[in-house]
Amino acid sequence: MLSGAEQKLVRQCLAGDRPAQQRLYRQYADAMYNICHRMMGQAAEAEDMLQDAFVEIFRKLDTFRGEATLGAWMKRIVINHCLNGLKKRRIQFAELQAYHDEQPDDPAGDTDDVQYEVARVREAIRQLPDGYRQVLTLYLLEGYDHSEIAHILGIQESGSKSQYSRAKARLRALLVNQPAGQPHRNE
Amino acid sequence: MMNTPDRLEQFIRTHRESLDDQRAPAHLWHRIDRELHPGEVRVHRMWRWAAVAASGLILLMSGYLIGTRTPAAPPIAGWSEYQETECYYQTRIAQKMDEIKQVGAEPEVLADMQMLDEVYQDLRRQLFDDPNADPQWILSAMIRHQQQKLEIMEKILTHIDKYKPNEKQLHPM
């Protein structure tokens, strides 16, 4: 259910009120841009995805029925655009080709003593390869469950779980190995 | 089936907001806004083609004119007659410019009008600075340039008028 203020904003946007549209955009742009940036792995494509997604969001705003929150509804559109943008990379979400140093499924719990720091975790997520980064983002950061992710990516739920498990293991490995203060650009 | 989150998951969830360090670039709204309201975009794209054509004149000139500057340029045949023509065009161009500003064109449109003006000034300089130049050729190029510029400005005005939004406020300059 939308709040009264949000309902009013949506109505104004639907009426073509440009300042209202800009207010709605500003409210969600940063959060959505971070999603795009994590999904695409680089800024130029992330910008394109954000732009296209918001154009669609405004054009389809009249179809929003309040079945989810406005933010959640917008997020799905943003993610769909990102996934379309990723299609040309032909990422195998269900089974990633094995890297020679890839860890098997993440052993239960973390036995390491790594102290987590926000900046390093942020950087490590960025360094995750395609496939891992998207699934980890969807599950751990954007809060989708595995059945939703399976639906979004068009894979089996078990595929999502195992992909996520491997993504976590890789993330841990990056955090252990990463020297402090040396960000690596994934672009 | 919900597993208890491990330390890494807990950490990430706790610090979820800090992980969002990116800001949406400032210019993106402008692009989205223009895509949603295509009238002005149509003007912008269309006249850019004309501007490219007009500036093609200067490229043609650069290819045609070679040589070094000499301190004293010879008098140019037909110059005094041309000045009257130039005055006519420049006055009309100035008028159109006022109209465009009044109706409210985007800053980029104005900036590129400025560029066209600089192209014209370059032509004028070459007329005087290059002894190898064919003055008649340059003079007619200058006339063509001004005619084209007027055409472009006319089209801008027509399009702004045609696609004037029904909203209360025009896109601010």
Interface residues (C-beta under 8 A of the other chain):
Chain A: G16 D17 R18 Q21 Q22 Y25 R26 A29 D30 A31 M32 Y33 N34 H37 A43 A46 E47 L50 Q51 F54 V55 F58 R59 A108 G109 D110 Y116 V118 V121 R122 I125 L140 L141 K168 L171 R172 L175
Chain B: D6 R7 L8 E9 F11 I12 R13 H15 R16 S18 L19 D20 D21 Q22 R23 A24 P25 L28 W29 R31 I32 D33 E35 L36 H37 E167
